[in-house]
Amino acid sequence: MTDVTIATELNTGALVVSVGPSAWGLACMARGVAGAIRQRPAAVVLDLTALPTACVLPALTLGLARPRHGVPVIACVPASSRASRALRRIPSVTSAPPMDALASLGPRAVEDRVGAHFGPDMNAPGMARALVAAAVATWHVDHLGPSAGLIASELVSNAVEHAATEVDFRLMRMRYGLCIAVRDGDPSPPAPAKPGRSTLRGRGLRIVARTAHRWGCLLGTADKIVWAVLRDSAPTAPPPLRMALLASR
């Protein structure tokens, strides 16, 4: 049993690495942070708020010393820590709760995203397509509608069929296009079918790969997010989207 968990964050494309109160979990934490960074999320939030005071500085040293590969890392330390005032002078360290740290990554206006929560229901892909159709009409990017609807349908279908769990769906307007993200409760990575195989399993991801500008997966301890980005030649929205960092790598 580990004292470290990794959670996915749907609105920002971040991974939250939470460390429990046991000091022995620090080695697991270092591996967890390294593993999270290797996935190239939009950011990693390192939650140290449950650690005893004596363990905060060693954990912070281990966590922030990992190679970043351009991934921002924000560490949340206990507000009651004797060292918290000094630690807060480090730009990437805060005593704010992890949810506040996530909000600082670049919260999206409500009008720039749509989302829904679906059960493991085969009607879910159709409902996702309907949300996409309404959103692209509102955002005046109808030309992206067919591709966005296809990607949304395939990602939700995969989650319903293979994960068979509750599904969270997001469609977000970004500076140059759209980002579609689907989270399910199965932490196993998706497996696209190999070209030439007759099996239908995994063919949806091949369709996504052909349609999207870029796609990928973020794995948590108990869930995952599969995301895809559609690019447009003209700006579709003025503010940047933090999850769009995924598309630029």
N, C-alpha and C positions, 0 to 999 in steps of 0.2 A: 504493500500500500504506500503510495507516494503522498507527500505533503505539498505537492505543487500541482496546480491545475491550470489549464489554458482554455480560455473562453473566446469565442469569436464575437465580433461586434459588427452588426449588419450595416449600420448607417455610415460608419467611417472606414470600414475595411481594416480595422485594427485587431490585434490579438492582445488579450489581457492575461498576463502570467501572474497568478496569485500564489503567494507563499504562506503556508500555515505557520502556526506558532512554534513548531519543533525546529531546533537549531540544526538537527541532522539533515534537514531538508535543503540546506544551502547548496550542497553539491548537485542535488536534483534540480534546484532552481537554475544554476548556471547552465546545465544541459538544456533545461526547458527554454531559457532565454535564447540560447544559441539555436535551438531547433525552431523557435518562433521566427527569429530573424532570417533563417535560411528560407523560410516560405515567402519572404519579401512582402510582408503586409504593408499597409500604408503607415503603420506605426506599431510599436510594442509598448504597452503600459505595464509596468512592473509594480504590482501591488504588494508592498511590504508592511501594510498597516496592521497586520495581525502579529508581526514579529515582536519579541521582547526587545527592550531598548538596547541591550548589549549585542544583539545580533544585527541591528539595522546597518551599522557601518560596514561590517564584513559582507553582508548581503549586497549592499549598494556597490561596494568595490567589485564584487564578483559580477554583478548584473551589468554595470555600466562599462566593464572592461572588455566585453565581448566585441569582436569585429562587427561593425554595423552594416556594411555593404549599402550605405545610404539610407538605412531604415532609422527613422527617429525613435529613440527610446525615452520614455517619460517614467520616472520612478516616483511612486507615492509612498511617503514615509509617515509614521505615526505623528500626529500633531503634538502628542505629549512627550515625544522623545527629547531628551536634554540636548541632543545635537541638532534638532530639527531646525532651529533658527540659523545655524551655520550652514546646514545642508541646503536650506532654501536659497542660499546665494548661488548655488549651482543651477544654471538655466534649465537643466533637464530634470530637476528634482522639485517636488511640490509636496506640501502637507495636505493638499486638497484630496477629497475622496476620489477613487478611480473614475466614477461617473462624471465628476467635474473635469477631470483630466481628459476624458474622452470628448467632452463638450468643447474643450479648448482646441481640439484638432481641426475645427472648422465646421460648426453646426450648419446644417442645411435649412433654408427656409422651407416651410411646409409646402409652399407651392412648387418647389423643385423636386419633390419626390412623391411617389404613391406606393402603397404597400398593402399587404393583406396577410392574414394568418389562415392557413388551410389545414384541414384534417387530411389524413391519408385517403383522399377521395379522388377517383378518376375524373370527376368533374372539375378538379382544381386547375388543370391546364387551360381549359376553356375560360374559366373565370380570370385567370392571369392574362390571357389574350385580350379579354374584354377590357381589363384595366389598362393594358398597354394602348389599345385603340383609342380609348377616351383620353389618355394622357398625351399622346403624340398630337392629337387634334387640338388639345388645349395649349400645348407648347408650340404649335405651328411647325412641327417637324414630321408631317405626315409621310414624307418620303422615307423615313426610317421605320415607319410602322410595320411593314411586312417582315423585315429582318428582325426587328425587336420582338414582334409577336411570335415568330418562329423560335427564337432563342428562349424566350420566356416559357413557351409551351414545352420545349424539350427539357429544360432544366427542371421545371416543376414535375413533368412526367417522370423523369429519372428519380427525383426525390420520393415521389409517391410510390413508384413501382419497386425501387431497389432498397430505399431506406425504410419505407413503410412507417414513417413517423409523422408528427406534426411538421408543417412546412411554413416558413416565413419567407415572404416574397417582397422584394423592393425593386422599383424602377426609379432611377435617379437621373435628373438632367445635369449634365456637366458642361464644361466650357465648350468642348468640341464634340458633342455627341451624347450618348446615353450609356448608363451602366445598369446592367440587370444582375441582381444577386439573389440567390436562393439558399436558405439555411435549413438543414434537416438535422435530426437527432442521431445520425450514424456517423461516427468519426472516421470510418473507412474511406480512403480516397477513391474517387470515381475512376473507372477503368474504361477508356475508349476502346472500341473494337478495333482489331488489327485489319488493315486493308485486305480485301479479298476473302475475308471469312464470311460464311453464309449466315452466321448467327445474328439475330436482331439485337442482342444485348450489347449495349455500348455504342450502337450506331448513332444515337441521339447526340452524343458528345462529338462524334465526327462531324455531324451537321453543324453543331455550335462552332467547332474549330474552323470550318470552312466559311461560316457566315460572319463571325466576329472579327474585329481587328485584333483582339487579344482576349484570352480567357485563362482562368486558373482556379485554384482551390486553396482555401485556408482551413487547416485542420486544428480543431480544439480537442480537449480531452474527451468530451461527450457529444460533440457536434462538428459540423463543417459548413463552410460557405463555398458554393461554386458560383463564380462570377464571370461575366463577359462584358466587354466594352465594344460599342459601335461608334466609330468615328465619323464625323461630318466635316466637310470642307469649310463650312462657315460656322461662326460662333452660334451656339444655340441658347446660351445663358451666360450672363456676365460674370457671376461668381465662380471661382474654381471649386472643384470637388476633391476632397482629400482622397477618396478611393480612386480617383483618376491617376494617382501616383502608380497604381498597379499597372495601368496601361502604358506608362512611359518607360517601364524597365524592360 
